[in-house]
Amino acid sequence: MLLSALILITAFLLNLFLPWWSIAIPGLILGYYFNEQALPSFAWGFLALFLLWGGQSLYIHIANEAILSTRIAEMLSIGSPLLVVLITGVIGGLVSGLATLTGSLVRETPRKFE
């Protein structure tokens, strides 16, 4: 739970100043630091960014009366503007989940210096 909260907060702060892919940075670093098993690492990283990006896109959807998400849904031939909100959350969750998994697996990799 702490891992997910830290990823969410740091990804939010990094997104204010850096490009979208900066959400992977906290996942990599915190996944390495917390060194959980593979599945929990992915799950906590996914949950953090799914909530962050899904929540932000839902806020934008509600704040502008669904104008933006409706246009994106029409452009992509998706049908429902709420599906755009869901897809946004899933993409963010996958990026962060895979980054957290990578950080965790790097820590577990045996190192041999000969």
Biopython code that builds the backbone (N, CA, C, O; Angstrom):
import numpy as np
from Bio.PDB.StructureBuilder import StructureBuilder

atoms = [
    (1, "MET", "N", (0.821, -1.195, 0.000)),
    (1, "MET", "CA", (0.000, 0.000, 0.000)),
    (1, "MET", "C", (0.863, 1.255, 0.000)),
    (1, "MET", "O", (0.574, 2.222, -0.705)),
    (2, "LEU", "N", (1.913, 1.227, 0.791)),
    (2, "LEU", "CA", (2.824, 2.374, 0.846)),
    (2, "LEU", "C", (3.508, 2.572, -0.501)),
    (2, "LEU", "O", (3.698, 3.703, -0.949)),
    (3, "LEU", "N", (3.875, 1.474, -1.141)),
    (3, "LEU", "CA", (4.499, 1.547, -2.462)),
    (3, "LEU", "C", (3.573, 2.248, -3.455)),
    (3, "LEU", "O", (4.011, 3.113, -4.212)),
    (4, "SER", "N", (2.311, 1.876, -3.449)),
    (4, "SER", "CA", (1.345, 2.468, -4.368)),
    (4, "SER", "C", (1.143, 3.955, -4.087)),
    (4, "SER", "O", (1.062, 4.760, -5.015)),
    (5, "ALA", "N", (1.062, 4.314, -2.824)),
    (5, "ALA", "CA", (0.869, 5.722, -2.464)),
    (5, "ALA", "C", (2.078, 6.575, -2.856)),
    (5, "ALA", "O", (1.918, 7.690, -3.354)),
    (6, "LEU", "N", (3.272, 6.057, -2.634)),
    (6, "LEU", "CA", (4.476, 6.804, -3.006)),
    (6, "LEU", "C", (4.603, 6.961, -4.518)),
    (6, "LEU", "O", (4.998, 8.023, -5.001)),
    (7, "ILE", "N", (4.272, 5.915, -5.265)),
    (7, "ILE", "CA", (4.315, 6.010, -6.718)),
    (7, "ILE", "C", (3.305, 7.035, -7.212)),
    (7, "ILE", "O", (3.614, 7.846, -8.084)),
    (8, "LEU", "N", (2.098, 6.999, -6.657)),
    (8, "LEU", "CA", (1.052, 7.938, -7.065)),
    (8, "LEU", "C", (1.476, 9.385, -6.827)),
    (8, "LEU", "O", (1.325, 10.229, -7.710)),
    (9, "ILE", "N", (1.998, 9.669, -5.659)),
    (9, "ILE", "CA", (2.379, 11.046, -5.324)),
    (9, "ILE", "C", (3.548, 11.529, -6.176)),
    (9, "ILE", "O", (3.509, 12.634, -6.716)),
    (10, "THR", "N", (4.588, 10.705, -6.299)),
    (10, "THR", "CA", (5.747, 11.152, -7.068)),
    (10, "THR", "C", (5.441, 11.234, -8.564)),
    (10, "THR", "O", (5.952, 12.121, -9.248)),
    (11, "ALA", "N", (4.619, 10.328, -9.075)),
    (11, "ALA", "CA", (4.240, 10.403, -10.492)),
    (11, "ALA", "C", (3.415, 11.649, -10.765)),
    (11, "ALA", "O", (3.572, 12.281, -11.811)),
    (12, "PHE", "N", (2.539, 12.009, -9.836)),
    (12, "PHE", "CA", (1.754, 13.231, -10.003)),
    (12, "PHE", "C", (2.658, 14.456, -10.058)),
    (12, "PHE", "O", (2.486, 15.327, -10.911)),
    (13, "LEU", "N", (3.615, 14.516, -9.148)),
    (13, "LEU", "CA", (4.518, 15.664, -9.119)),
    (13, "LEU", "C", (5.413, 15.715, -10.362)),
    (13, "LEU", "O", (5.658, 16.793, -10.904)),
    (14, "LEU", "N", (5.895, 14.574, -10.808)),
    (14, "LEU", "CA", (6.725, 14.556, -12.010)),
    (14, "LEU", "C", (5.925, 14.924, -13.257)),
    (14, "LEU", "O", (6.454, 15.558, -14.170)),
    (15, "ASN", "N", (4.660, 14.532, -13.297)),
    (15, "ASN", "CA", (3.820, 14.855, -14.454)),
    (15, "ASN", "C", (3.549, 16.344, -14.590)),
    (15, "ASN", "O", (3.170, 16.810, -15.664)),
    (16, "LEU", "N", (3.737, 17.082, -13.527)),
    (16, "LEU", "CA", (3.532, 18.533, -13.604)),
    (16, "LEU", "C", (4.609, 19.211, -14.445)),
    (16, "LEU", "O", (4.359, 20.252, -15.053)),
    (17, "PHE", "N", (5.816, 18.620, -14.482)),
    (17, "PHE", "CA", (6.944, 19.281, -15.129)),
    (17, "PHE", "C", (7.577, 18.489, -16.273)),
    (17, "PHE", "O", (8.227, 19.073, -17.141)),
    (18, "LEU", "N", (7.397, 17.186, -16.282)),
    (18, "LEU", "CA", (8.071, 16.323, -17.249)),
    (18, "LEU", "C", (7.057, 15.686, -18.198)),
    (18, "LEU", "O", (5.853, 15.769, -17.952)),
    (19, "PRO", "N", (7.520, 15.052, -19.278)),
    (19, "PRO", "CA", (6.607, 14.398, -20.225)),
    (19, "PRO", "C", (5.851, 13.221, -19.592)),
    (19, "PRO", "O", (6.117, 12.830, -18.456)),
    (20, "TRP", "N", (4.913, 12.676, -20.351)),
    (20, "TRP", "CA", (4.039, 11.626, -19.831)),
    (20, "TRP", "C", (4.812, 10.389, -19.396)),
    (20, "TRP", "O", (4.412, 9.728, -18.438)),
    (21, "TRP", "N", (5.898, 10.061, -20.067)),
    (21, "TRP", "CA", (6.623, 8.834, -19.763)),
    (21, "TRP", "C", (7.389, 8.916, -18.448)),
    (21, "TRP", "O", (7.950, 7.916, -18.000)),
    (22, "SER", "N", (7.421, 10.082, -17.830)),
    (22, "SER", "CA", (8.112, 10.220, -16.546)),
    (22, "SER", "C", (7.416, 9.438, -15.430)),
    (22, "SER", "O", (7.970, 9.291, -14.341)),
    (23, "ILE", "N", (6.214, 8.941, -15.690)),
    (23, "ILE", "CA", (5.528, 8.138, -14.670)),
    (23, "ILE", "C", (6.247, 6.819, -14.419)),
    (23, "ILE", "O", (6.010, 6.168, -13.401)),
    (24, "ALA", "N", (7.121, 6.421, -15.337)),
    (24, "ALA", "CA", (7.867, 5.168, -15.156)),
    (24, "ALA", "C", (9.018, 5.331, -14.158)),
    (24, "ALA", "O", (9.455, 4.349, -13.559)),
    (25, "ILE", "N", (9.501, 6.533, -13.978)),
    (25, "ILE", "CA", (10.665, 6.768, -13.113)),
    (25, "ILE", "C", (10.400, 6.380, -11.662)),
    (25, "ILE", "O", (11.204, 5.651, -11.082)),
    (26, "PRO", "N", (9.291, 6.842, -11.043)),
    (26, "PRO", "CA", (9.054, 6.409, -9.657)),
    (26, "PRO", "C", (8.846, 4.910, -9.543)),
    (26, "PRO", "O", (9.252, 4.299, -8.554)),
    (27, "GLY", "N", (8.216, 4.310, -10.547)),
    (27, "GLY", "CA", (8.019, 2.868, -10.514)),
    (27, "GLY", "C", (9.327, 2.112, -10.520)),
    (27, "GLY", "O", (9.504, 1.161, -9.759)),
    (28, "LEU", "N", (10.248, 2.529, -11.377)),
    (28, "LEU", "CA", (11.558, 1.874, -11.437)),
    (28, "LEU", "C", (12.308, 2.002, -10.110)),
    (28, "LEU", "O", (12.805, 1.016, -9.565)),
    (29, "ILE", "N", (12.379, 3.215, -9.610)),
    (29, "ILE", "CA", (13.157, 3.473, -8.391)),
    (29, "ILE", "C", (12.517, 2.817, -7.170)),
    (29, "ILE", "O", (13.199, 2.145, -6.395)),
    (30, "LEU", "N", (11.221, 3.009, -6.999)),
    (30, "LEU", "CA", (10.560, 2.457, -5.817)),
    (30, "LEU", "C", (10.390, 0.946, -5.909)),
    (30, "LEU", "O", (10.406, 0.260, -4.887)),
    (31, "GLY", "N", (10.227, 0.418, -7.121)),
    (31, "GLY", "CA", (10.189, -1.033, -7.281)),
    (31, "GLY", "C", (11.510, -1.671, -6.886)),
    (31, "GLY", "O", (11.534, -2.751, -6.295)),
    (32, "TYR", "N", (12.599, -1.004, -7.210)),
    (32, "TYR", "CA", (13.927, -1.486, -6.815)),
    (32, "TYR", "C", (14.107, -1.371, -5.300)),
    (32, "TYR", "O", (14.611, -2.291, -4.656)),
    (33, "TYR", "N", (13.696, -0.245, -4.744)),
    (33, "TYR", "CA", (13.906, 0.022, -3.324)),
    (33, "TYR", "C", (13.068, -0.908, -2.436)),
    (33, "TYR", "O", (13.582, -1.460, -1.463)),
    (34, "PHE", "N", (11.784, -1.084, -2.765)),
    (34, "PHE", "CA", (10.910, -1.894, -1.921)),
    (34, "PHE", "C", (11.130, -3.384, -2.105)),
    (34, "PHE", "O", (10.873, -4.159, -1.184)),
    (35, "ASN", "N", (11.601, -3.805, -3.273)),
    (35, "ASN", "CA", (11.990, -5.188, -3.547)),
    (35, "ASN", "C", (10.915, -6.201, -3.145)),
    (35, "ASN", "O", (11.192, -7.156, -2.420)),
    (36, "GLU", "N", (9.692, -5.985, -3.623)),
    (36, "GLU", "CA", (8.637, -6.963, -3.397)),
    (36, "GLU", "C", (8.711, -8.031, -4.478)),
    (36, "GLU", "O", (9.513, -7.926, -5.406)),
    (37, "GLN", "N", (7.888, -9.041, -4.363)),
    (37, "GLN", "CA", (7.831, -10.077, -5.384)),
    (37, "GLN", "C", (7.236, -9.492, -6.663)),
    (37, "GLN", "O", (6.715, -8.377, -6.662)),
    (38, "ALA", "N", (7.317, -10.248, -7.744)),
    (38, "ALA", "CA", (6.948, -9.734, -9.060)),
    (38, "ALA", "C", (5.481, -9.322, -9.154)),
    (38, "ALA", "O", (5.193, -8.195, -9.559)),
    (39, "LEU", "N", (4.564, -10.185, -8.798)),
    (39, "LEU", "CA", (3.145, -9.873, -8.962)),
    (39, "LEU", "C", (2.679, -8.707, -8.082)),
    (39, "LEU", "O", (1.985, -7.822, -8.581)),
    (40, "PRO", "N", (3.034, -8.674, -6.792)),
    (40, "PRO", "CA", (2.631, -7.517, -5.996)),
    (40, "PRO", "C", (3.253, -6.205, -6.488)),
    (40, "PRO", "O", (2.611, -5.157, -6.424)),
    (41, "SER", "N", (4.482, -6.255, -6.972)),
    (41, "SER", "CA", (5.108, -5.044, -7.510)),
    (41, "SER", "C", (4.320, -4.510, -8.685)),
    (41, "SER", "O", (4.008, -3.321, -8.746)),
    (42, "PHE", "N", (3.996, -5.390, -9.620)),
    (42, "PHE", "CA", (3.211, -4.966, -10.784)),
    (42, "PHE", "C", (1.851, -4.444, -10.351)),
    (42, "PHE", "O", (1.402, -3.408, -10.842)),
    (43, "ALA", "N", (1.191, -5.144, -9.439)),
    (43, "ALA", "CA", (-0.158, -4.763, -9.017)),
    (43, "ALA", "C", (-0.180, -3.390, -8.344)),
    (43, "ALA", "O", (-1.056, -2.577, -8.642)),
    (44, "TRP", "N", (0.760, -3.119, -7.451)),
    (44, "TRP", "CA", (0.779, -1.828, -6.770)),
    (44, "TRP", "C", (1.121, -0.689, -7.725)),
    (44, "TRP", "O", (0.547, 0.397, -7.636)),
    (45, "GLY", "N", (2.060, -0.942, -8.640)),
    (45, "GLY", "CA", (2.395, 0.070, -9.635)),
    (45, "GLY", "C", (1.226, 0.347, -10.570)),
    (45, "GLY", "O", (0.939, 1.500, -10.892)),
    (46, "PHE", "N", (0.552, -0.720, -11.004)),
    (46, "PHE", "CA", (-0.615, -0.563, -11.873)),
    (46, "PHE", "C", (-1.720, 0.212, -11.163)),
    (46, "PHE", "O", (-2.295, 1.141, -11.730)),
    (47, "LEU", "N", (-2.013, -0.168, -9.933)),
    (47, "LEU", "CA", (-3.089, 0.482, -9.185)),
    (47, "LEU", "C", (-2.830, 1.967, -9.003)),
    (47, "LEU", "O", (-3.743, 2.779, -9.155)),
    (48, "ALA", "N", (-1.609, 2.327, -8.682)),
    (48, "ALA", "CA", (-1.281, 3.734, -8.435)),
    (48, "ALA", "C", (-1.578, 4.602, -9.649)),
    (48, "ALA", "O", (-2.249, 5.627, -9.529)),
    (49, "LEU", "N", (-1.087, 4.204, -10.808)),
    (49, "LEU", "CA", (-1.265, 5.044, -11.991)),
    (49, "LEU", "C", (-2.631, 4.874, -12.621)),
    (49, "LEU", "O", (-3.112, 5.789, -13.289)),
    (50, "PHE", "N", (-3.269, 3.731, -12.429)),
    (50, "PHE", "CA", (-4.643, 3.590, -12.892)),
    (50, "PHE", "C", (-5.526, 4.587, -12.162)),
    (50, "PHE", "O", (-6.368, 5.245, -12.773)),
    (51, "LEU", "N", (-5.334, 4.697, -10.860)),
    (51, "LEU", "CA", (-6.120, 5.663, -10.084)),
    (51, "LEU", "C", (-5.757, 7.103, -10.442)),
    (51, "LEU", "O", (-6.637, 7.957, -10.551)),
    (52, "LEU", "N", (-4.466, 7.374, -10.624)),
    (52, "LEU", "CA", (-4.038, 8.739, -10.933)),
    (52, "LEU", "C", (-4.529, 9.180, -12.299)),
    (52, "LEU", "O", (-5.235, 10.183, -12.399)),
    (53, "TRP", "N", (-4.179, 8.462, -13.344)),
    (53, "TRP", "CA", (-4.562, 8.878, -14.699)),
    (53, "TRP", "C", (-6.058, 8.707, -14.928)),
    (53, "TRP", "O", (-6.681, 9.540, -15.586)),
    (54, "GLY", "N", (-6.636, 7.644, -14.399)),
    (54, "GLY", "CA", (-8.083, 7.464, -14.531)),
    (54, "GLY", "C", (-8.839, 8.569, -13.814)),
    (54, "GLY", "O", (-9.831, 9.087, -14.326)),
    (55, "GLY", "N", (-8.366, 8.928, -12.628)),
    (55, "GLY", "CA", (-9.009, 10.014, -11.879)),
    (55, "GLY", "C", (-8.855, 11.362, -12.553)),
    (55, "GLY", "O", (-9.800, 12.149, -12.606)),
    (56, "GLN", "N", (-7.660, 11.628, -13.071)),
    (56, "GLN", "CA", (-7.452, 12.895, -13.769)),
    (56, "GLN", "C", (-8.285, 12.976, -15.041)),
    (56, "GLN", "O", (-8.865, 14.022, -15.332)),
    (57, "SER", "N", (-8.351, 11.898, -15.796)),
    (57, "SER", "CA", (-9.138, 11.937, -17.027)),
    (57, "SER", "C", (-10.633, 11.994, -16.724)),
    (57, "SER", "O", (-11.385, 12.609, -17.480)),
    (58, "LEU", "N", (-11.078, 11.370, -15.643)),
    (58, "LEU", "CA", (-12.486, 11.486, -15.239)),
    (58, "LEU", "C", (-12.800, 12.908, -14.803)),
    (58, "LEU", "O", (-13.872, 13.430, -15.108)),
    (59, "TYR", "N", (-11.877, 13.534, -14.097)),
    (59, "TYR", "CA", (-12.065, 14.931, -13.698)),
    (59, "TYR", "C", (-12.195, 15.834, -14.929)),
    (59, "TYR", "O", (-13.073, 16.695, -14.982)),
    (60, "ILE", "N", (-11.320, 15.632, -15.912)),
    (60, "ILE", "CA", (-11.383, 16.429, -17.145)),
    (60, "ILE", "C", (-12.683, 16.141, -17.880)),
    (60, "ILE", "O", (-13.301, 17.054, -18.428)),
    (61, "HIS", "N", (-13.102, 14.884, -17.898)),
    (61, "HIS", "CA", (-14.350, 14.492, -18.552)),
    (61, "HIS", "C", (-15.543, 15.227, -17.935)),
    (61, "HIS", "O", (-16.420, 15.718, -18.646)),
    (62, "ILE", "N", (-15.560, 15.291, -16.621)),
    (62, "ILE", "CA", (-16.680, 15.949, -15.927)),
    (62, "ILE", "C", (-16.565, 17.465, -16.026)),
    (62, "ILE", "O", (-17.569, 18.153, -16.213)),
    (63, "ALA", "N", (-15.348, 17.990, -15.903)),
    (63, "ALA", "CA", (-15.158, 19.444, -15.870)),
    (63, "ALA", "C", (-15.533, 20.124, -17.185)),
    (63, "ALA", "O", (-16.062, 21.235, -17.167)),
    (64, "ASN", "N", (-15.273, 19.484, -18.320)),
    (64, "ASN", "CA", (-15.610, 20.130, -19.592)),
    (64, "ASN", "C", (-16.841, 19.503, -20.238)),
    (64, "ASN", "O", (-17.023, 19.570, -21.454)),
    (65, "GLU", "N", (-17.677, 18.895, -19.410)),
    (65, "GLU", "CA", (-18.959, 18.325, -19.838)),
    (65, "GLU", "C", (-18.796, 17.315, -20.968)),
    (65, "GLU", "O", (-19.618, 17.273, -21.883)),
    (66, "ALA", "N", (-17.766, 16.520, -20.915)),
    (66, "ALA", "CA", (-17.490, 15.401, -21.817)),
    (66, "ALA", "C", (-17.196, 15.813, -23.252)),
    (66, "ALA", "O", (-17.280, 14.983, -24.157)),
    (67, "ILE", "N", (-16.857, 17.066, -23.475)),
    (67, "ILE", "CA", (-16.575, 17.510, -24.839)),
    (67, "ILE", "C", (-15.310, 16.845, -25.371)),
    (67, "ILE", "O", (-15.320, 16.289, -26.470)),
    (68, "LEU", "N", (-14.230, 16.895, -24.613)),
    (68, "LEU", "CA", (-12.950, 16.355, -25.077)),
    (68, "LEU", "C", (-13.006, 14.843, -25.250)),
    (68, "LEU", "O", (-12.598, 14.325, -26.289)),
    (69, "SER", "N", (-13.503, 14.134, -24.249)),
    (69, "SER", "CA", (-13.534, 12.674, -24.336)),
    (69, "SER", "C", (-14.496, 12.186, -25.409)),
    (69, "SER", "O", (-14.274, 11.127, -25.996)),
    (70, "THR", "N", (-15.555, 12.935, -25.675)),
    (70, "THR", "CA", (-16.472, 12.573, -26.760)),
    (70, "THR", "C", (-15.788, 12.726, -28.112)),
    (70, "THR", "O", (-15.936, 11.870, -28.984)),
    (71, "ARG", "N", (-15.053, 13.795, -28.288)),
    (71, "ARG", "CA", (-14.336, 13.995, -29.555)),
    (71, "ARG", "C", (-13.258, 12.941, -29.759)),
    (71, "ARG", "O", (-13.076, 12.451, -30.874)),
    (72, "ILE", "N", (-12.541, 12.586, -28.696)),
    (72, "ILE", "CA", (-11.520, 11.548, -28.816)),
    (72, "ILE", "C", (-12.165, 10.204, -29.122)),
    (72, "ILE", "O", (-11.643, 9.435, -29.929)),
    (73, "ALA", "N", (-13.301, 9.913, -28.481)),
    (73, "ALA", "CA", (-14.013, 8.659, -28.749)),
    (73, "ALA", "C", (-14.481, 8.595, -30.198)),
    (73, "ALA", "O", (-14.412, 7.536, -30.821)),
    (74, "GLU", "N", (-14.951, 9.700, -30.736)),
    (74, "GLU", "CA", (-15.367, 9.736, -32.142)),
    (74, "GLU", "C", (-14.164, 9.574, -33.067)),
    (74, "GLU", "O", (-14.240, 8.859, -34.067)),
    (75, "MET", "N", (-13.067, 10.229, -32.740)),
    (75, "MET", "CA", (-11.877, 10.161, -33.566)),
    (75, "MET", "C", (-11.317, 8.735, -33.626)),
    (75, "MET", "O", (-10.863, 8.287, -34.679)),
    (76, "LEU", "N", (-11.351, 8.030, -32.502)),
    (76, "LEU", "CA", (-10.830, 6.669, -32.439)),
    (76, "LEU", "C", (-11.891, 5.605, -32.729)),
    (76, "LEU", "O", (-11.593, 4.411, -32.690)),
    (77, "SER", "N", (-13.118, 6.026, -33.017)),
    (77, "SER", "CA", (-14.243, 5.118, -33.277)),
    (77, "SER", "C", (-14.467, 4.143, -32.123)),
    (77, "SER", "O", (-14.650, 2.944, -32.334)),
    (78, "ILE", "N", (-14.449, 4.668, -30.918)),
    (78, "ILE", "CA", (-14.625, 3.832, -29.727)),
    (78, "ILE", "C", (-16.090, 3.736, -29.335)),
    (78, "ILE", "O", (-16.552, 2.661, -28.952)),
    (79, "GLY", "N", (-16.817, 4.813, -29.419)),
    (79, "GLY", "CA", (-18.231, 4.771, -29.088)),
    (79, "GLY", "C", (-18.566, 5.513, -27.812)),
    (79, "GLY", "O", (-19.372, 6.443, -27.840)),
    (80, "SER", "N", (-17.977, 5.133, -26.706)),
    (80, "SER", "CA", (-18.308, 5.742, -25.420)),
    (80, "SER", "C", (-17.163, 6.615, -24.917)),
    (80, "SER", "O", (-16.011, 6.182, -24.899)),
    (81, "PRO", "N", (-17.481, 7.849, -24.507)),
    (81, "PRO", "CA", (-16.424, 8.692, -23.945)),
    (81, "PRO", "C", (-15.880, 8.160, -22.617)),
    (81, "PRO", "O", (-14.726, 8.424, -22.280)),
    (82, "LEU", "N", (-16.682, 7.423, -21.866)),
    (82, "LEU", "CA", (-16.184, 6.849, -20.616)),
    (82, "LEU", "C", (-15.189, 5.726, -20.881)),
    (82, "LEU", "O", (-14.343, 5.430, -20.037)),
    (83, "LEU", "N", (-15.287, 5.106, -22.039)),
    (83, "LEU", "CA", (-14.306, 4.097, -22.407)),
    (83, "LEU", "C", (-12.937, 4.733, -22.649)),
    (83, "LEU", "O", (-11.907, 4.107, -22.399)),
    (84, "VAL", "N", (-12.925, 5.972, -23.133)),
    (84, "VAL", "CA", (-11.669, 6.718, -23.295)),
    (84, "VAL", "C", (-11.033, 6.949, -21.927)),
    (84, "VAL", "O", (-9.819, 6.817, -21.776)),
    (85, "VAL", "N", (-11.843, 7.292, -20.937)),
    (85, "VAL", "CA", (-11.350, 7.492, -19.568)),
    (85, "VAL", "C", (-10.758, 6.193, -19.033)),
    (85, "VAL", "O", (-9.688, 6.206, -18.425)),
    (86, "LEU", "N", (-11.438, 5.078, -19.249)),
    (86, "LEU", "CA", (-10.956, 3.778, -18.786)),
    (86, "LEU", "C", (-9.657, 3.379, -19.485)),
    (86, "LEU", "O", (-8.725, 2.903, -18.838)),
    (87, "ILE", "N", (-9.595, 3.570, -20.783)),
    (87, "ILE", "CA", (-8.386, 3.222, -21.534)),
    (87, "ILE", "C", (-7.204, 4.069, -21.079)),
    (87, "ILE", "O", (-6.082, 3.570, -20.991)),
    (88, "THR", "N", (-7.443, 5.341, -20.790)),
    (88, "THR", "CA", (-6.380, 6.218, -20.289)),
    (88, "THR", "C", (-5.808, 5.686, -18.978)),
    (88, "THR", "O", (-4.592, 5.652, -18.792)),
    (89, "GLY", "N", (-6.692, 5.273, -18.072)),
    (89, "GLY", "CA", (-6.240, 4.704, -16.803)),
    (89, "GLY", "C", (-5.469, 3.411, -16.986)),
    (89, "GLY", "O", (-4.477, 3.175, -16.297)),
    (90, "VAL", "N", (-5.916, 2.571, -17.908)),
    (90, "VAL", "CA", (-5.240, 1.288, -18.142)),
    (90, "VAL", "C", (-3.852, 1.505, -18.738)),
    (90, "VAL", "O", (-2.903, 0.822, -18.353)),
    (91, "ILE", "N", (-3.719, 2.451, -19.676)),
    (91, "ILE", "CA", (-2.406, 2.721, -20.272)),
    (91, "ILE", "C", (-1.429, 3.222, -19.214)),
    (91, "ILE", "O", (-0.292, 2.755, -19.149)),
    (92, "GLY", "N", (-1.862, 4.161, -18.393)),
    (92, "GLY", "CA", (-0.998, 4.643, -17.315)),
    (92, "GLY", "C", (-0.650, 3.536, -16.339)),
    (92, "GLY", "O", (0.492, 3.439, -15.890)),
    (93, "GLY", "N", (-1.628, 2.695, -16.006)),
    (93, "GLY", "CA", (-1.376, 1.587, -15.102)),
    (93, "GLY", "C", (-0.386, 0.580, -15.656)),
    (93, "GLY", "O", (0.465, 0.074, -14.924)),
    (94, "LEU", "N", (-0.492, 0.286, -16.949)),
    (94, "LEU", "CA", (0.448, -0.657, -17.555)),
    (94, "LEU", "C", (1.871, -0.114, -17.575)),
    (94, "LEU", "O", (2.824, -0.843, -17.303)),
    (95, "VAL", "N", (2.012, 1.160, -17.897)),
    (95, "VAL", "CA", (3.361, 1.753, -17.919)),
    (95, "VAL", "C", (3.991, 1.692, -16.531)),
    (95, "VAL", "O", (5.138, 1.273, -16.381)),
    (96, "SER", "N", (3.248, 2.104, -15.537)),
    (96, "SER", "CA", (3.799, 2.109, -14.184)),
    (96, "SER", "C", (3.963, 0.706, -13.624)),
    (96, "SER", "O", (4.948, 0.425, -12.941)),
    (97, "GLY", "N", (3.015, -0.176, -13.902)),
    (97, "GLY", "CA", (3.119, -1.542, -13.418)),
    (97, "GLY", "C", (4.334, -2.252, -13.982)),
    (97, "GLY", "O", (5.046, -2.942, -13.254)),
    (98, "LEU", "N", (4.574, -2.087, -15.273)),
    (98, "LEU", "CA", (5.744, -2.721, -15.884)),
    (98, "LEU", "C", (7.049, -2.089, -15.398)),
    (98, "LEU", "O", (8.058, -2.780, -15.258)),
    (99, "ALA", "N", (7.031, -0.787, -15.143)),
    (99, "ALA", "CA", (8.230, -0.137, -14.613)),
    (99, "ALA", "C", (8.526, -0.621, -13.195)),
    (99, "ALA", "O", (9.682, -0.873, -12.855)),
    (100, "THR", "N", (7.501, -0.751, -12.377)),
    (100, "THR", "CA", (7.692, -1.239, -11.007)),
    (100, "THR", "C", (8.153, -2.692, -11.014)),
    (100, "THR", "O", (9.010, -3.081, -10.219)),
    (101, "LEU", "N", (7.588, -3.485, -11.904)),
    (101, "LEU", "CA", (8.016, -4.876, -12.049)),
    (101, "LEU", "C", (9.484, -4.948, -12.471)),
    (101, "LEU", "O", (10.243, -5.767, -11.954)),
    (102, "THR", "N", (9.874, -4.099, -13.400)),
    (102, "THR", "CA", (11.267, -4.073, -13.856)),
    (102, "THR", "C", (12.206, -3.716, -12.715)),
    (102, "THR", "O", (13.241, -4.359, -12.539)),
    (103, "GLY", "N", (11.857, -2.702, -11.940)),
    (103, "GLY", "CA", (12.693, -2.323, -10.800)),
    (103, "GLY", "C", (12.828, -3.447, -9.797)),
    (103, "GLY", "O", (13.910, -3.676, -9.258)),
    (104, "SER", "N", (11.745, -4.143, -9.545)),
    (104, "SER", "CA", (11.772, -5.257, -8.603)),
    (104, "SER", "C", (12.625, -6.404, -9.126)),
    (104, "SER", "O", (13.385, -7.006, -8.367)),
    (105, "LEU", "N", (12.507, -6.712, -10.417)),
    (105, "LEU", "CA", (13.261, -7.831, -10.984)),
    (105, "LEU", "C", (14.745, -7.519, -11.119)),
    (105, "LEU", "O", (15.580, -8.419, -11.025)),
    (106, "VAL", "N", (15.076, -6.252, -11.338)),
    (106, "VAL", "CA", (16.496, -5.878, -11.404)),
    (106, "VAL", "C", (17.157, -6.121, -10.056)),
    (106, "VAL", "O", (18.302, -6.568, -9.992)),
    (107, "ARG", "N", (16.451, -5.833, -9.004)),
    (107, "ARG", "CA", (16.999, -6.051, -7.661)),
    (107, "ARG", "C", (17.227, -7.531, -7.390)),
    (107, "ARG", "O", (18.180, -7.894, -6.700)),
    (108, "GLU", "N", (16.362, -8.390, -7.927)),
    (108, "GLU", "CA", (16.477, -9.827, -7.686)),
    (108, "GLU", "C", (17.515, -10.505, -8.565)),
    (108, "GLU", "O", (17.898, -11.643, -8.295)),
    (109, "THR", "N", (17.974, -9.835, -9.605)),
    (109, "THR", "CA", (18.922, -10.438, -10.538)),
    (109, "THR", "C", (20.253, -10.696, -9.848)),
    (109, "THR", "O", (20.836, -9.785, -9.260)),
    (110, "PRO", "N", (20.736, -11.929, -9.917)),
    (110, "PRO", "CA", (22.042, -12.201, -9.293)),
    (110, "PRO", "C", (23.164, -11.531, -10.083)),
    (110, "PRO", "O", (23.155, -11.503, -11.313)),
    (111, "ARG", "N", (24.103, -11.008, -9.358)),
    (111, "ARG", "CA", (25.224, -10.293, -9.998)),
    (111, "ARG", "C", (26.495, -11.078, -9.745)),
    (111, "ARG", "O", (26.823, -11.423, -8.609)),
    (112, "LYS", "N", (27.201, -11.352, -10.830)),
    (112, "LYS", "CA", (28.468, -12.066, -10.718)),
    (112, "LYS", "C", (29.553, -11.203, -11.338)),
    (112, "LYS", "O", (29.504, -10.871, -12.522)),
    (113, "PHE", "N", (30.523, -10.849, -10.527)),
    (113, "PHE", "CA", (31.659, -10.079, -11.009)),
    (113, "PHE", "C", (32.894, -10.977, -10.933)),
    (113, "PHE", "O", (33.324, -11.383, -9.853)),
    (114, "GLU", "N", (33.436, -11.266, -12.075)),
    (114, "GLU", "CA", (34.599, -12.151, -12.098)),
    (114, "GLU", "C", (35.754, -11.478, -12.744)),
    (114, "GLU", "O", (36.829, -12.068, -12.857)),
]
sb = StructureBuilder()
sb.init_structure("model")
sb.init_model(0)
sb.init_chain("A")
sb.init_seg("    ")
for serial, (resi, resn, name, xyz) in enumerate(atoms, 1):
    if name == "N":
        sb.init_residue(resn, " ", resi, " ")
    sb.init_atom(name, np.array(xyz, "f"), 0.0, 1.0, " ", f" {name:<3s}", serial, name[0])
structure = sb.get_structure()
